[in-house]
Amino acid sequence: MTWKTIFNPFLKFDEKTLFVAGILSITVVFIISYLLGFQSDSLFHFRYINPEDSVFKVILSTLIVYAASIIILFVYGKIINKRTRLIDIITPVFIAQFPVILMILLMKIPFISKAENEVLASVETNTTEINPVSIIIISIYSFVSLAIAAYGIAILYNGFKTATNMKKWQHIVIFAVILLTMMVTMQFL
């Protein structure tokens, strides 16, 4: 397996295999995140589940995130290339969520969770004394999470690029703007 395959599996594997892997990916992401107390509120972003929320509400909000992302990217894909198929947009959105599993699991490592709680407690009490080790742990975790999210975005970009035959730099810039806007906006809905 080469680096090209790792960052763009859409060139090597057939669409049925990738679709099944994508379904498996979002199922595993949902189960792990739900069991650990998180729910997807945007692509590559999670928030804590409100204890009052039912499982149905968590499933519905997660489905809305994926459906909205797919619809928006599908419309943009059709603008770029009229022959873009829905399945070719669904698959990259689902496959791109696979690295998120690692991000969720990292968040629940005890020393990372403890460092996060210490920093949050310092912020809430407005204390200027924060344990430097906690800051270092949170900083390292943030960089690793950013790298994982960037990998997921690279997979999404490469899948979208393959599905739409996107080549113009203007289309790439618009894709980036749409993706960032989508990711930020969904967190507030």
N, C-alpha and C positions, 0 to 999 in steps of 0.2 A: 504494500500500500504506500502510495507516494503522498507528498504534501498536497499536491493538486487534488487527489481523491479525498483527503481529509477536509479540505476547505470547499470542495465542490463535488459532492457525491453524485450529483445529478448527471454528470458526464459518464460515470462508470456503471451505475446501477440502473435497472429498468424501472419504469414508473410504478408498476404494481408493487415491487419490493419496497420502493421508497414510500409509497402510500401506506402500506402495512406498517412499516417502521415508524412513519409519522403518527399513525393512529395509536400505536403502542407507546410512542414517546409522550403524546399529550395525556394518555391514560395514566402512565407512570408518574408524570409530573403532577397531575391532579391528585392522585392517591397519596404520593409522598408529601406534597404540600399540604393537603388537607389533614393528614395524620400529624403533621408537625405544626399545624395551626396557621397555615398561610393560604391565601387565595390569590389567583392571578387578577390583577386590576389593570394590566396593560401587558403588551409583549415585553418580556424580559424584566418585569417588575411585579413584586408581590407585596401584599400587605397582610397584617394580622387579621385573622377572622374575628369578627364581632361574635362574642359568645352567644348572643341572642339570635344570630342568624341560623336558619335551618340548613340542612344539607342541600335541599332543593334550591334555596336562594343562592348558595355558594356555586352550585353547578350552573344555575341560570346565568349568574354574572360572569362566570368563566366562559361559558358558551357565547355570551354576547361579545366578550373581548375577542375571541377567535373569529366569530362571524363578522364583526365589524371590520377587523383587520383584513380578512379574506375579501370581503366585498369591496373595500376601498382599493386594495391592491389589484383586484380583478378589473375594476373599472379603469384604473390607470394602465393596467396591462393591455386592455382592449384599445385604449387610446394609442398606445405605442404600436401594437400589432393586432390587427383585427382577428387573427387566427389564434390568439391566446385562449387556452382552454381553462376552465375553472379548476379542474384537477391539477393542472400545472401550477396553480397559485396556492391551492390548499396544501399540497405536499411540502413546499419550502417553508410555509408558515408553521406547519406541524413539526417538521424535521428540525427547524431552528430552535425549537423549544427544548430539544434533548439536552444541550449543555446546561440548561437551567437547573436540571436535577442536581448537578454538582454544586451549584450556587446555594441551593436550598439546604443541602446536606452540610455544607461548610458552615452555614449560619447557626446550625444546631450543635456544633462542636462545643463542648462545655467551656473551654477557656475563651473562645470567641464570644459566646453568649454572655459569659461573666463580664468580659471587657466591655461589651456593648451596654450591659446594665449599669456598670460603674460610670461610664461616660454619660449615659442618659440621666443617672441620678445626680451627677455633678451639674449637669445643665439645668435640671429641674430645680435644684436647690440654689442655683446661681453661685456655686462654689468655684473659686478660681484654682483650687488645688485639684488637679486631676492626675491620677496615677500614670506616669509616663509609659509604663509597660502596656497599660490598657490602650493608650493612644497609638503605640507602635503596632499592637495586635490589630486594632481597628483599621489602621492605615494599610497594613499588609493585606488584610481581608478585603478592603476596598479596592486595592489594585488588582488582586486576584479576581474579584467579582467583575471588575471592569473588563479584564481580559476575557473572562468567560462570556460576558455579554457581547463583547466585540466579536468573538468567535461565532456566537449565535447570529449576530447581525451579518457577518460575512457569509454564513451559510444561507441566510434569507436572501441576501443580495445576489449571490451566485445562482440560487435557484430561480429567482425572479428574472435575472438576466438571461438565463438559459430558456425559461418559459416564454419570454417576450422577444428574445433576440435583440435586447437593448444594446445599442452601440454608441449612440450620441452622448456626448458629455452633458448636454442639457437634460437629457432624460435621467441620467445618473444623479444630477443635482436635484432634480424634481423628486426623484425617488427618495433621496436622503431627507429632503424637507418634509415630504409626506410621512415618512417613517417616524421622524422625530416629532412632528406635530401629532401624529396618531398616538405615539407612546406617552407623550405628556398629557394630551387632552383626555385620554381614557382614564387616567388616574384620578381625575376630578369628577368623573361621571358617577 
